[in-house]
Amino acid sequence: MKPENTRRNHAGRWRPGVSGNKAGKPKGARHKATIAAEELLEGEAEALSRKAVEIALKGDVAALRLCLDRILPVIKDRPVIFEIPKMNESRDAVNASAAIVEAVAAGELTPVEAAELSKVIDGYARSLQTVEFEQRLSTLEKAIANDKSHR
């Protein structure tokens, strides 16, 4: 068994952030093949795009898919228009969650959108809980300090 302070893990691989090559490749450095491809295609994007469209229009399914993926990419995220009830205290998260459930039931939100909004509500509610806890703790500490000073 290797000591815990070694630079490699139990499987003999480098631990994250540790490398055998201290110079290493800097973050953001591009691969030589990528640079060569960019240089080769420099100034040819318009001609290549036109050719891909021509091939697609002749019925080539792969070219058609390529063109459509570039023209109309899959929408991965979009703004959600939904008014979340005001949350002033952590317990208000119940009303906000209920509004989301109602919106899903009415077809106004998809379940995926509702899940993402619920994460937002949960995070905000946790922030409110932290503030509420700090306020209660501060009040208790002041009360204890007052009680001690009056003895």
N, CA, C and O atoms as a GROMACS GRO file, in nm:
protein
  604
    1MET      N    1   0.086  -0.120   0.000
    1MET     CA    2   0.000   0.000   0.000
    1MET      C    3   0.088   0.124   0.000
    1MET      O    4   0.186   0.132   0.074
    2LYS      N    5   0.053   0.220  -0.085
    2LYS     CA    6   0.132   0.342  -0.097
    2LYS      C    7   0.092   0.441   0.012
    2LYS      O    8  -0.023   0.442   0.056
    3PRO      N    9   0.186   0.524   0.055
    3PRO     CA   10   0.152   0.626   0.154
    3PRO      C   11   0.052   0.727   0.095
    3PRO      O   12   0.047   0.747  -0.026
    4GLU      N   13  -0.028   0.789   0.182
    4GLU     CA   14  -0.132   0.881   0.139
    4GLU      C   15  -0.079   1.008   0.075
    4GLU      O   16  -0.150   1.073  -0.002
    5ASN      N   17   0.046   1.045   0.105
    5ASN     CA   18   0.097   1.172   0.056
    5ASN      C   19   0.163   1.160  -0.081
    5ASN      O   20   0.228   1.255  -0.125
    6THR      N   21   0.148   1.046  -0.149
    6THR     CA   22   0.210   1.032  -0.280
    6THR      C   23   0.134   1.111  -0.384
    6THR      O   24   0.020   1.154  -0.360
    7ARG      N   25   0.195   1.131  -0.498
    7ARG     CA   26   0.134   1.209  -0.605
    7ARG      C   27   0.045   1.123  -0.694
    7ARG      O   28  -0.023   1.174  -0.782
    8ARG      N   29   0.045   0.993  -0.670
    8ARG     CA   30  -0.040   0.903  -0.749
    8ARG      C   31  -0.146   0.841  -0.658
    8ARG      O   32  -0.127   0.829  -0.537
    9ASN      N   33  -0.259   0.801  -0.718
    9ASN     CA   34  -0.364   0.738  -0.640
    9ASN      C   35  -0.338   0.589  -0.622
    9ASN      O   36  -0.233   0.539  -0.664
   10HIS      N   37  -0.431   0.518  -0.562
   10HIS     CA   38  -0.412   0.376  -0.534
   10HIS      C   39  -0.399   0.292  -0.661
   10HIS      O   40  -0.342   0.183  -0.657
   11ALA      N   41  -0.450   0.340  -0.774
   11ALA     CA   42  -0.441   0.268  -0.900
   11ALA      C   43  -0.315   0.306  -0.979
   11ALA      O   44  -0.293   0.256  -1.089
   12GLY      N   45  -0.233   0.394  -0.922
   12GLY     CA   46  -0.110   0.434  -0.987
   12GLY      C   47  -0.126   0.550  -1.084
   12GLY      O   48  -0.030   0.586  -1.153
   13ARG      N   49  -0.245   0.607  -1.091
   13ARG     CA   50  -0.269   0.722  -1.181
   13ARG      C   51  -0.236   0.851  -1.107
   13ARG      O   52  -0.239   0.857  -0.984
   14TRP      N   53  -0.206   0.954  -1.186
   14TRP     CA   54  -0.178   1.083  -1.126
   14TRP      C   55  -0.303   1.136  -1.058
   14TRP      O   56  -0.413   1.124  -1.111
   15ARG      N   57  -0.286   1.194  -0.940
   15ARG     CA   58  -0.399   1.257  -0.871
   15ARG      C   59  -0.438   1.384  -0.947
   15ARG      O   60  -0.354   1.444  -1.014
   16PRO      N   61  -0.566   1.426  -0.936
   16PRO     CA   62  -0.607   1.548  -1.005
   16PRO      C   63  -0.521   1.667  -0.963
   16PRO      O   64  -0.494   1.688  -0.845
   17GLY      N   65  -0.478   1.744  -1.062
   17GLY     CA   66  -0.398   1.862  -1.035
   17GLY      C   67  -0.250   1.835  -1.019
   17GLY      O   68  -0.171   1.927  -0.999
   18VAL      N   69  -0.212   1.707  -1.028
   18VAL     CA   70  -0.072   1.671  -1.012
   18VAL      C   71  -0.029   1.598  -1.139
   18VAL      O   72  -0.101   1.512  -1.188
   19SER      N   73   0.086   1.633  -1.191
   19SER     CA   74   0.133   1.571  -1.314
   19SER      C   75   0.280   1.538  -1.302
   19SER      O   76   0.353   1.600  -1.225
   20GLY      N   77   0.322   1.442  -1.378
   20GLY     CA   78   0.463   1.410  -1.382
   20GLY      C   79   0.541   1.514  -1.460
   20GLY      O   80   0.663   1.523  -1.445
   21ASN      N   81   0.473   1.592  -1.544
   21ASN     CA   82   0.538   1.694  -1.624
   21ASN      C   83   0.497   1.830  -1.572
   21ASN      O   84   0.388   1.880  -1.605
   22LYS      N   85   0.582   1.891  -1.493
   22LYS     CA   86   0.546   2.018  -1.430
   22LYS      C   87   0.523   2.129  -1.532
   22LYS      O   88   0.441   2.218  -1.508
   23ALA      N   89   0.594   2.125  -1.645
   23ALA     CA   90   0.572   2.225  -1.749
   23ALA      C   91   0.433   2.204  -1.808
   23ALA      O   92   0.357   2.299  -1.826
   24GLY      N   93   0.399   2.078  -1.838
   24GLY     CA   94   0.267   2.042  -1.886
   24GLY      C   95   0.213   2.129  -1.996
   24GLY      O   96   0.274   2.228  -2.034
   25LYS      N   97   0.098   2.092  -2.048
   25LYS     CA   98   0.032   2.171  -2.151
   25LYS      C   99  -0.052   2.276  -2.081
   25LYS      O  100  -0.132   2.241  -1.994
   26PRO      N  101  -0.037   2.403  -2.115
   26PRO     CA  102  -0.114   2.507  -2.047
   26PRO      C  103  -0.263   2.495  -2.079
   26PRO      O  104  -0.301   2.447  -2.186
   27LYS      N  105  -0.346   2.539  -1.985
   27LYS     CA  106  -0.490   2.537  -2.007
   27LYS      C  107  -0.523   2.622  -2.128
   27LYS      O  108  -0.467   2.729  -2.148
   28GLY      N  109  -0.615   2.572  -2.210
   28GLY     CA  110  -0.660   2.645  -2.326
   28GLY      C  111  -0.572   2.623  -2.449
   28GLY      O  112  -0.604   2.672  -2.557
   29ALA      N  113  -0.462   2.548  -2.433
   29ALA     CA  114  -0.375   2.522  -2.547
   29ALA      C  115  -0.448   2.431  -2.645
   29ALA      O  116  -0.517   2.337  -2.605
   30ARG      N  117  -0.433   2.460  -2.774
   30ARG     CA  118  -0.504   2.382  -2.875
   30ARG      C  119  -0.414   2.275  -2.932
   30ARG      O  120  -0.292   2.290  -2.936
   31HIS      N  121  -0.475   2.167  -2.974
   31HIS     CA  122  -0.405   2.054  -3.032
   31HIS      C  123  -0.348   2.092  -3.168
   31HIS      O  124  -0.409   2.173  -3.240
   32LYS      N  125  -0.234   2.036  -3.205
   32LYS     CA  126  -0.170   2.068  -3.333
   32LYS      C  127  -0.261   2.037  -3.451
   32LYS      O  128  -0.262   2.111  -3.549
   33ALA      N  129  -0.336   1.927  -3.442
   33ALA     CA  130  -0.425   1.889  -3.552
   33ALA      C  131  -0.537   1.991  -3.570
   33ALA      O  132  -0.576   2.020  -3.683
   34THR      N  133  -0.587   2.046  -3.460
   34THR     CA  134  -0.691   2.148  -3.468
   34THR      C  135  -0.638   2.274  -3.536
   34THR      O  136  -0.704   2.332  -3.622
   35ILE      N  137  -0.519   2.314  -3.497
   35ILE     CA  138  -0.458   2.433  -3.557
   35ILE      C  139  -0.434   2.411  -3.706
   35ILE      O  140  -0.461   2.500  -3.787
   36ALA      N  141  -0.385   2.292  -3.743
   36ALA     CA  142  -0.358   2.262  -3.884
   36ALA      C  143  -0.488   2.263  -3.965
   36ALA      O  144  -0.491   2.315  -4.077
   37ALA      N  145  -0.596   2.205  -3.910
   37ALA     CA  146  -0.725   2.203  -3.980
   37ALA      C  147  -0.779   2.344  -3.998
   37ALA      O  148  -0.831   2.377  -4.104
   38GLU      N  149  -0.766   2.428  -3.897
   38GLU     CA  150  -0.812   2.567  -3.908
   38GLU      C  151  -0.736   2.641  -4.016
   38GLU      O  152  -0.794   2.718  -4.093
   39GLU      N  153  -0.605   2.620  -4.022
   39GLU     CA  154  -0.523   2.687  -4.124
   39GLU      C  155  -0.561   2.638  -4.264
   39GLU      O  156  -0.566   2.718  -4.357
   40LEU      N  157  -0.587   2.509  -4.278
   40LEU     CA  158  -0.624   2.451  -4.406
   40LEU      C  159  -0.757   2.505  -4.457
   40LEU      O  160  -0.774   2.531  -4.576
   41LEU      N  161  -0.852   2.522  -4.364
   41LEU     CA  162  -0.987   2.566  -4.402
   41LEU      C  163  -1.006   2.717  -4.402
   41LEU      O  164  -1.113   2.767  -4.437
   42GLU      N  165  -0.903   2.789  -4.362
   42GLU     CA  166  -0.914   2.935  -4.352
   42GLU      C  167  -0.960   2.995  -4.484
   42GLU      O  168  -0.899   2.971  -4.589
   43GLY      N  169  -1.066   3.074  -4.479
   43GLY     CA  170  -1.117   3.140  -4.598
   43GLY      C  171  -1.206   3.052  -4.685
   43GLY      O  172  -1.257   3.098  -4.787
   44GLU      N  173  -1.225   2.928  -4.648
   44GLU     CA  174  -1.304   2.835  -4.729
   44GLU      C  175  -1.441   2.805  -4.671
   44GLU      O  176  -1.516   2.727  -4.729
   45ALA      N  177  -1.475   2.864  -4.558
   45ALA     CA  178  -1.601   2.831  -4.490
   45ALA      C  179  -1.722   2.856  -4.579
   45ALA      O  180  -1.814   2.774  -4.582
   46GLU      N  181  -1.724   2.966  -4.652
   46GLU     CA  182  -1.840   2.998  -4.737
   46GLU      C  183  -1.853   2.896  -4.850
   46GLU      O  184  -1.963   2.848  -4.876
   47ALA      N  185  -1.743   2.864  -4.917
   47ALA     CA  186  -1.748   2.768  -5.029
   47ALA      C  187  -1.787   2.630  -4.979
   47ALA      O  188  -1.865   2.560  -5.044
   48LEU      N  189  -1.733   2.590  -4.865
   48LEU     CA  190  -1.767   2.458  -4.810
   48LEU      C  191  -1.914   2.452  -4.769
   48LEU      O  192  -1.981   2.352  -4.791
   49SER      N  193  -1.962   2.559  -4.709
   49SER     CA  194  -2.102   2.564  -4.669
   49SER      C  195  -2.193   2.555  -4.791
   49SER      O  196  -2.292   2.482  -4.791
   50ARG      N  197  -2.160   2.630  -4.896
   50ARG     CA  198  -2.239   2.628  -5.019
   50ARG      C  199  -2.242   2.488  -5.078
   50ARG      O  200  -2.347   2.441  -5.122
   51LYS      N  201  -2.126   2.420  -5.080
   51LYS     CA  202  -2.117   2.285  -5.136
   51LYS      C  203  -2.200   2.187  -5.053
   51LYS      O  204  -2.267   2.100  -5.109
   52ALA      N  205  -2.195   2.201  -4.920
   52ALA     CA  206  -2.274   2.112  -4.833
   52ALA      C  207  -2.423   2.130  -4.861
   52ALA      O  208  -2.497   2.031  -4.862
   53VAL      N  209  -2.467   2.253  -4.882
   53VAL     CA  210  -2.608   2.279  -4.913
   53VAL      C  211  -2.644   2.218  -5.048
   53VAL      O  212  -2.751   2.158  -5.061
   54GLU      N  213  -2.558   2.233  -5.147
   54GLU     CA  214  -2.584   2.174  -5.280
   54GLU      C  215  -2.601   2.023  -5.270
   54GLU      O  216  -2.694   1.966  -5.327
   55ILE      N  217  -2.510   1.959  -5.197
   55ILE     CA  218  -2.516   1.813  -5.181
   55ILE      C  219  -2.643   1.774  -5.107
   55ILE      O  220  -2.708   1.675  -5.142
   56ALA      N  221  -2.678   1.850  -5.005
   56ALA     CA  222  -2.800   1.821  -4.927
   56ALA      C  223  -2.923   1.832  -5.016
   56ALA      O  224  -3.014   1.750  -5.007
   57LEU      N  225  -2.926   1.935  -5.100
   57LEU     CA  226  -3.041   1.956  -5.189
   57LEU      C  227  -3.054   1.846  -5.294
   57LEU      O  228  -3.162   1.824  -5.349
   58LYS      N  229  -2.944   1.777  -5.321
   58LYS     CA  230  -2.948   1.664  -5.416
   58LYS      C  231  -2.995   1.536  -5.347
   58LYS      O  232  -3.010   1.433  -5.412
   59GLY      N  233  -3.020   1.544  -5.216
   59GLY     CA  234  -3.076   1.428  -5.147
   59GLY      C  235  -2.982   1.353  -5.054
   59GLY      O  236  -3.022   1.251  -4.998
   60ASP      N  237  -2.861   1.399  -5.036
   60ASP     CA  238  -2.767   1.332  -4.945
   60ASP      C  239  -2.814   1.356  -4.801
   60ASP      O  240  -2.811   1.469  -4.751
   61VAL      N  241  -2.856   1.249  -4.734
   61VAL     CA  242  -2.914   1.259  -4.600
   61VAL      C  243  -2.813   1.311  -4.498
   61VAL      O  244  -2.848   1.392  -4.412
   62ALA      N  245  -2.689   1.265  -4.507
   62ALA     CA  246  -2.587   1.309  -4.411
   62ALA      C  247  -2.561   1.459  -4.427
   62ALA      O  248  -2.548   1.531  -4.327
   63ALA      N  249  -2.553   1.506  -4.551
   63ALA     CA  250  -2.531   1.649  -4.575
   63ALA      C  251  -2.652   1.729  -4.530
   63ALA      O  252  -2.638   1.839  -4.475
   64LEU      N  253  -2.770   1.675  -4.553
   64LEU     CA  254  -2.893   1.741  -4.509
   64LEU      C  255  -2.894   1.756  -4.357
   64LEU      O  256  -2.926   1.863  -4.305
   65ARG      N  257  -2.860   1.648  -4.287
   65ARG     CA  258  -2.855   1.652  -4.141
   65ARG      C  259  -2.753   1.754  -4.092
   65ARG      O  260  -2.778   1.828  -3.997
   66LEU      N  261  -2.637   1.757  -4.157
   66LEU     CA  262  -2.532   1.852  -4.121
   66LEU      C  263  -2.582   1.995  -4.137
   66LEU      O  264  -2.564   2.079  -4.048
   67CYS      N  265  -2.646   2.022  -4.250
   67CYS     CA  266  -2.696   2.158  -4.275
   67CYS      C  267  -2.804   2.196  -4.175
   67CYS      O  268  -2.801   2.306  -4.120
   68LEU      N  269  -2.898   2.107  -4.151
   68LEU     CA  270  -3.007   2.138  -4.058
   68LEU      C  271  -2.956   2.156  -3.915
   68LEU      O  272  -3.005   2.242  -3.842
   69ASP      N  273  -2.857   2.075  -3.877
   69ASP     CA  274  -2.801   2.089  -3.741
   69ASP      C  275  -2.734   2.224  -3.723
   69ASP      O  276  -2.731   2.278  -3.612
   70ARG      N  277  -2.680   2.281  -3.832
   70ARG     CA  278  -2.615   2.410  -3.823
   70ARG      C  279  -2.716   2.525  -3.833
   70ARG      O  280  -2.702   2.628  -3.766
   71ILE      N  281  -2.818   2.506  -3.917
   71ILE     CA  282  -2.917   2.612  -3.937
   71ILE      C  283  -3.016   2.616  -3.821
   71ILE      O  284  -3.049   2.723  -3.770
   72LEU      N  285  -3.064   2.499  -3.779
   72LEU     CA  286  -3.164   2.488  -3.672
   72LEU      C  287  -3.112   2.393  -3.564
   72LEU      O  288  -3.160   2.280  -3.554
   73PRO      N  289  -3.015   2.435  -3.485
   73PRO     CA  290  -2.963   2.345  -3.382
   73PRO      C  291  -3.070   2.311  -3.279
   73PRO      O  292  -3.166   2.386  -3.259
   74VAL      N  293  -3.052   2.198  -3.214
   74VAL     CA  294  -3.144   2.154  -3.110
   74VAL      C  295  -3.145   2.258  -2.998
   74VAL      O  296  -3.040   2.299  -2.950
   75ILE      N  297  -3.265   2.299  -2.958
   75ILE     CA  298  -3.277   2.396  -2.851
   75ILE      C  299  -3.256   2.324  -2.719
   75ILE      O  300  -3.332   2.235  -2.682
   76LYS      N  301  -3.152   2.364  -2.648
   76LYS     CA  302  -3.119   2.299  -2.522
   76LYS      C  303  -3.173   2.375  -2.403
   76LYS      O  304  -3.194   2.319  -2.296
   77ASP      N  305  -3.196   2.503  -2.423
   77ASP     CA  306  -3.244   2.584  -2.312
   77ASP      C  307  -3.314   2.706  -2.370
   77ASP      O  308  -3.275   2.759  -2.474
   78ARG      N  309  -3.416   2.748  -2.303
   78ARG     CA  310  -3.488   2.867  -2.348
   78ARG      C  311  -3.545   2.936  -2.226
   78ARG      O  312  -3.564   2.874  -2.121
   79PRO      N  313  -3.571   3.066  -2.239
   79PRO     CA  314  -3.631   3.137  -2.125
   79PRO      C  315  -3.770   3.082  -2.095
   79PRO      O  316  -3.847   3.050  -2.186
   80VAL      N  317  -3.801   3.072  -1.969
   80VAL     CA  318  -3.933   3.026  -1.926
   80VAL      C  319  -4.009   3.147  -1.871
   80VAL      O  320  -3.963   3.214  -1.779
   81ILE      N  321  -4.124   3.172  -1.929
   81ILE     CA  322  -4.206   3.283  -1.882
   81ILE      C  323  -4.304   3.226  -1.779
   81ILE      O  324  -4.403   3.162  -1.813
   82PHE      N  325  -4.271   3.252  -1.653
   82PHE     CA  326  -4.352   3.200  -1.543
   82PHE      C  327  -4.329   3.289  -1.423
   82PHE      O  328  -4.215   3.313  -1.383
   83GLU      N  329  -4.436   3.337  -1.366
   83GLU     CA  330  -4.424   3.426  -1.250
   83GLU      C  331  -4.426   3.343  -1.122
   83GLU      O  332  -4.527   3.281  -1.088
   84ILE      N  333  -4.314   3.343  -1.053
   84ILE     CA  334  -4.303   3.272  -0.926
   84ILE      C  335  -4.357   3.363  -0.816
   84ILE      O  336  -4.320   3.480  -0.810
   85PRO      N  337  -4.443   3.309  -0.729
   85PRO     CA  338  -4.493   3.392  -0.619
   85PRO      C  339  -4.378   3.448  -0.536
   85PRO      O  340  -4.274   3.384  -0.521
   86LYS      N  341  -4.397   3.566  -0.482
   86LYS     CA  342  -4.294   3.635  -0.402
   86LYS      C  343  -4.251   3.547  -0.285
   86LYS      O  344  -4.334   3.486  -0.218
   87MET      N  345  -4.120   3.540  -0.263
   87MET     CA  346  -4.065   3.462  -0.152
   87MET      C  347  -3.990   3.556  -0.060
   87MET      O  348  -3.879   3.599  -0.091
   88ASN      N  349  -4.050   3.586   0.057
   88ASN     CA  350  -3.985   3.670   0.157
   88ASN      C  351  -3.928   3.588   0.271
   88ASN      O  352  -3.833   3.629   0.337
   89GLU      N  353  -3.987   3.471   0.293
   89GLU     CA  354  -3.942   3.380   0.399
   89GLU      C  355  -3.928   3.242   0.338
   89GLU      O  356  -3.987   3.212   0.234
   90SER      N  357  -3.849   3.157   0.402
   90SER     CA  358  -3.826   3.024   0.348
   90SER      C  359  -3.955   2.944   0.335
   90SER      O  360  -3.968   2.861   0.245
   91ARG      N  361  -4.051   2.968   0.423
   91ARG     CA  362  -4.176   2.892   0.415
   91ARG      C  363  -4.260   2.930   0.293
   91ARG      O  364  -4.352   2.858   0.256
   92ASP      N  365  -4.228   3.044   0.230
   92ASP     CA  366  -4.297   3.083   0.107
   92ASP      C  367  -4.264   2.991  -0.010
   92ASP      O  368  -4.331   2.994  -0.113
   93ALA      N  369  -4.161   2.909   0.007
   93ALA     CA  370  -4.124   2.813  -0.098
   93ALA      C  371  -4.237   2.714  -0.125
   93ALA      O  372  -4.250   2.662  -0.236
   94VAL      N  373  -4.319   2.688  -0.024
   94VAL     CA  374  -4.433   2.597  -0.040
   94VAL      C  375  -4.530   2.653  -0.144
   94VAL      O  376  -4.575   2.580  -0.232
   95ASN      N  377  -4.562   2.782  -0.134
   95ASN     CA  378  -4.653   2.845  -0.230
   95ASN      C  379  -4.592   2.848  -0.370
   95ASN      O  380  -4.661   2.824  -0.469
   96ALA      N  381  -4.463   2.876  -0.378
   96ALA     CA  382  -4.396   2.879  -0.508
   96ALA      C  383  -4.397   2.740  -0.572
   96ALA      O  384  -4.422   2.726  -0.691
   97SER      N  385  -4.369   2.638  -0.492
   97SER     CA  386  -4.371   2.501  -0.543
   97SER      C  387  -4.511   2.461  -0.588
   97SER      O  388  -4.527   2.394  -0.690
   98ALA      N  389  -4.611   2.500  -0.511
   98ALA     CA  390  -4.750   2.470  -0.548
   98ALA      C  391  -4.786   2.535  -0.681
   98ALA      O  392  -4.855   2.475  -0.763
   99ALA      N  393  -4.740   2.658  -0.703
   99ALA     CA  394  -4.767   2.727  -0.829
   99ALA      C  395  -4.704   2.652  -0.947
   99ALA      O  396  -4.762   2.645  -1.055
  100ILE      N  397  -4.585   2.598  -0.925
  100ILE     CA  398  -4.518   2.521  -1.031
  100ILE      C  399  -4.596   2.394  -1.061
  100ILE      O  400  -4.617   2.360  -1.178
  101VAL      N  401  -4.640   2.325  -0.958
  101VAL     CA  402  -4.717   2.202  -0.977
  101VAL      C  403  -4.846   2.232  -1.054
  101VAL      O  404  -4.884   2.157  -1.145
  102GLU      N  405  -4.913   2.340  -1.019
  102GLU     CA  406  -5.036   2.379  -1.088
  102GLU      C  407  -5.008   2.411  -1.235
  102GLU      O  408  -5.088   2.376  -1.323
  103ALA      N  409  -4.895   2.477  -1.262
  103ALA     CA  410  -4.860   2.513  -1.399
  103ALA      C  411  -4.832   2.388  -1.483
  103ALA      O  412  -4.866   2.383  -1.601
  104VAL      N  413  -4.769   2.288  -1.423
  104VAL     CA  414  -4.744   2.162  -1.494
  104VAL      C  415  -4.877   2.093  -1.523
  104VAL      O  416  -4.900   2.045  -1.634
  105ALA      N  417  -4.965   2.090  -1.423
  105ALA     CA  418  -5.095   2.025  -1.440
  105ALA      C  419  -5.178   2.095  -1.548
  105ALA      O  420  -5.256   2.030  -1.619
  106ALA      N  421  -5.162   2.226  -1.562
  106ALA     CA  422  -5.238   2.302  -1.661
  106ALA      C  423  -5.170   2.300  -1.799
  106ALA      O  424  -5.225   2.352  -1.896
  107GLY      N  425  -5.050   2.240  -1.807
  107GLY     CA  426  -4.980   2.234  -1.935
  107GLY      C  427  -4.904   2.362  -1.968
  107GLY      O  428  -4.861   2.379  -2.082
  108GLU      N  429  -4.888   2.451  -1.872
  108GLU     CA  430  -4.816   2.577  -1.895
  108GLU      C  431  -4.665   2.559  -1.885
  108GLU      O  432  -4.589   2.635  -1.945
  109LEU      N  433  -4.622   2.460  -1.810
  109LEU     CA  434  -4.480   2.426  -1.796
  109LEU      C  435  -4.460   2.279  -1.826
  109LEU      O  436  -4.547   2.197  -1.796
  110THR      N  437  -4.346   2.245  -1.883
  110THR     CA  438  -4.313   2.103  -1.901
  110THR      C  439  -4.256   2.052  -1.768
  110THR      O  440  -4.211   2.132  -1.686
  111PRO      N  441  -4.257   1.922  -1.748
  111PRO     CA  442  -4.196   1.869  -1.626
  111PRO      C  443  -4.047   1.906  -1.612
  111PRO      O  444  -3.999   1.928  -1.502
  112VAL      N  445  -3.976   1.912  -1.723
  112VAL     CA  446  -3.834   1.949  -1.718
  112VAL      C  447  -3.819   2.094  -1.674
  112VAL      O  448  -3.734   2.126  -1.591
  113GLU      N  449  -3.902   2.183  -1.730
  113GLU     CA  450  -3.897   2.324  -1.690
  113GLU      C  451  -3.932   2.337  -1.542
  113GLU      O  452  -3.869   2.414  -1.469
  114ALA      N  453  -4.032   2.261  -1.498
  114ALA     CA  454  -4.072   2.265  -1.357
  114ALA      C  455  -3.958   2.218  -1.267
  114ALA      O  456  -3.935   2.276  -1.161
  115ALA      N  457  -3.888   2.115  -1.309
  115ALA     CA  458  -3.776   2.064  -1.228
  115ALA      C  459  -3.667   2.169  -1.215
  115ALA      O  460  -3.611   2.187  -1.107
  116GLU      N  461  -3.637   2.240  -1.324
  116GLU     CA  462  -3.534   2.344  -1.319
  116GLU      C  463  -3.580   2.461  -1.232
  116GLU      O  464  -3.501   2.514  -1.154
  117LEU      N  465  -3.706   2.502  -1.244
  117LEU     CA  466  -3.757   2.609  -1.159
  117LEU      C  467  -3.756   2.567  -1.012
  117LEU      O  468  -3.730   2.649  -0.924
  118SER      N  469  -3.786   2.442  -0.986
  118SER     CA  470  -3.784   2.392  -0.848
  118SER      C  471  -3.645   2.402  -0.787
  118SER      O  472  -3.630   2.430  -0.668
  119LYS      N  473  -3.542   2.380  -0.869
  119LYS     CA  474  -3.404   2.394  -0.821
  119LYS      C  475  -3.378   2.540  -0.781
  119LYS      O  476  -3.312   2.568  -0.681
  120VAL      N  477  -3.429   2.633  -0.862
  120VAL     CA  478  -3.411   2.775  -0.832
  120VAL      C  479  -3.479   2.808  -0.700
  120VAL      O  480  -3.422   2.875  -0.614
  121ILE      N  481  -3.602   2.761  -0.684
  121ILE     CA  482  -3.677   2.786  -0.560
  121ILE      C  483  -3.605   2.725  -0.441
  121ILE      O  484  -3.594   2.788  -0.336
  122ASP      N  485  -3.557   2.603  -0.457
  122ASP     CA  486  -3.486   2.535  -0.347
  122ASP      C  487  -3.362   2.613  -0.306
  122ASP      O  488  -3.338   2.632  -0.186
  123GLY      N  489  -3.284   2.658  -0.403
  123GLY     CA  490  -3.164   2.736  -0.371
  123GLY      C  491  -3.197   2.866  -0.302
  123GLY      O  492  -3.130   2.905  -0.207
  124TYR      N  493  -3.300   2.934  -0.349
  124TYR     CA  494  -3.339   3.061  -0.289
  124TYR      C  495  -3.394   3.038  -0.148
  124TYR      O  496  -3.365   3.116  -0.056
  125ALA      N  497  -3.472   2.932  -0.131
  125ALA     CA  498  -3.526   2.900   0.002
  125ALA      C  499  -3.413   2.871   0.100
  125ALA      O  500  -3.420   2.911   0.216
  126ARG      N  501  -3.311   2.801   0.055
  126ARG     CA  502  -3.196   2.773   0.142
  126ARG      C  503  -3.126   2.903   0.183
  126ARG      O  504  -3.082   2.918   0.297
  127SER      N  505  -3.115   2.995   0.088
  127SER     CA  506  -3.055   3.125   0.120
  127SER      C  507  -3.138   3.197   0.225
  127SER      O  508  -3.084   3.253   0.321
  128LEU      N  509  -3.269   3.195   0.208
  128LEU     CA  510  -3.358   3.258   0.306
  128LEU      C  511  -3.347   3.190   0.442
  128LEU      O  512  -3.347   3.257   0.545
  129GLN      N  513  -3.337   3.057   0.442
  129GLN     CA  514  -3.322   2.984   0.568
  129GLN      C  515  -3.195   3.025   0.641
  129GLN      O  516  -3.194   3.042   0.762
  130THR      N  517  -3.088   3.042   0.564
  130THR     CA  518  -2.961   3.082   0.624
  130THR      C  519  -2.973   3.219   0.689
  130THR      O  520  -2.926   3.239   0.802
  131VAL      N  521  -3.035   3.313   0.619
  131VAL     CA  522  -3.053   3.447   0.673
  131VAL      C  523  -3.141   3.442   0.798
  131VAL      O  524  -3.110   3.507   0.899
  132GLU      N  525  -3.251   3.365   0.791
  132GLU     CA  526  -3.342   3.353   0.906
  132GLU      C  527  -3.270   3.292   1.026
  132GLU      O  528  -3.288   3.336   1.139
  133PHE      N  529  -3.188   3.190   1.000
  133PHE     CA  530  -3.114   3.125   1.108
  133PHE      C  531  -3.015   3.223   1.172
  133PHE      O  532  -3.004   3.230   1.294
  134GLU      N  533  -2.944   3.299   1.088
  134GLU     CA  534  -2.848   3.397   1.140
  134GLU      C  535  -2.918   3.504   1.224
  134GLU      O  536  -2.865   3.548   1.326
  135GLN      N  537  -3.036   3.545   1.180
  135GLN     CA  538  -3.112   3.646   1.255
  135GLN      C  539  -3.154   3.590   1.391
  135GLN      O  540  -3.141   3.657   1.493
  136ARG      N  541  -3.206   3.466   1.392
  136ARG     CA  542  -3.248   3.404   1.519
  136ARG      C  543  -3.130   3.385   1.612
  136ARG      O  544  -3.141   3.411   1.732
  137LEU      N  545  -3.018   3.341   1.558
  137LEU     CA  546  -2.898   3.320   1.639
  137LEU      C  547  -2.850   3.452   1.698
  137LEU      O  548  -2.813   3.459   1.815
  138SER      N  549  -2.850   3.556   1.617
  138SER     CA  550  -2.808   3.688   1.665
  138SER      C  551  -2.900   3.737   1.776
  138SER      O  552  -2.852   3.793   1.875
  139THR      N  553  -3.030   3.716   1.761
  139THR     CA  554  -3.126   3.756   1.863
  139THR      C  555  -3.101   3.681   1.994
  139THR      O  556  -3.104   3.740   2.102
  140LEU      N  557  -3.077   3.550   1.983
  140LEU     CA  558  -3.048   3.469   2.102
  140LEU      C  559  -2.919   3.514   2.170
  140LEU      O  560  -2.913   3.524   2.293
  141GLU      N  561  -2.815   3.542   2.091
  141GLU     CA  562  -2.688   3.585   2.148
  141GLU      C  563  -2.703   3.718   2.221
  141GLU      O  564  -2.646   3.738   2.328
  142LYS      N  565  -2.781   3.809   2.163
  142LYS     CA  566  -2.804   3.939   2.228
  142LYS      C  567  -2.884   3.920   2.357
  142LYS      O  568  -2.856   3.985   2.458
  143ALA      N  569  -2.983   3.829   2.355
  143ALA     CA  570  -3.064   3.804   2.474
  143ALA      C  571  -2.977   3.745   2.585
  143ALA      O  572  -2.992   3.781   2.702
  144ILE      N  573  -2.888   3.654   2.549
  144ILE     CA  574  -2.799   3.592   2.649
  144ILE      C  575  -2.703   3.697   2.704
  144ILE      O  576  -2.678   3.702   2.824
  145ALA      N  577  -2.650   3.781   2.617
  145ALA     CA  578  -2.558   3.887   2.662
  145ALA      C  579  -2.630   3.985   2.752
  145ALA      O  580  -2.573   4.030   2.852
  146ASN      N  581  -2.753   4.021   2.722
  146ASN     CA  582  -2.835   4.110   2.805
  146ASN      C  583  -2.861   4.047   2.940
  146ASN      O  584  -2.850   4.112   3.044
  147ASP      N  585  -2.896   3.918   2.938
  147ASP     CA  586  -2.927   3.845   3.061
  147ASP      C  587  -2.803   3.842   3.152
  147ASP      O  588  -2.814   3.859   3.274
  148LYS      N  589  -2.685   3.819   3.093
  148LYS     CA  590  -2.562   3.813   3.172
  148LYS      C  591  -2.529   3.951   3.231
  148LYS      O  592  -2.481   3.961   3.344
  149SER      N  593  -2.554   4.056   3.154
  149SER     CA  594  -2.518   4.189   3.202
  149SER      C  595  -2.613   4.237   3.313
  149SER      O  596  -2.577   4.326   3.391
  150HIS      N  597  -2.733   4.180   3.321
  150HIS     CA  598  -2.828   4.219   3.425
  150HIS      C  599  -2.810   4.138   3.553
  150HIS      O  600  -2.881   4.163   3.651
  151ARG      N  601  -2.720   4.045   3.556
  151ARG     CA  602  -2.700   3.963   3.678
  151ARG      C  603  -2.609   4.027   3.774
  151ARG      O  604  -2.582   3.970   3.880
   0.00000   0.00000   0.00000
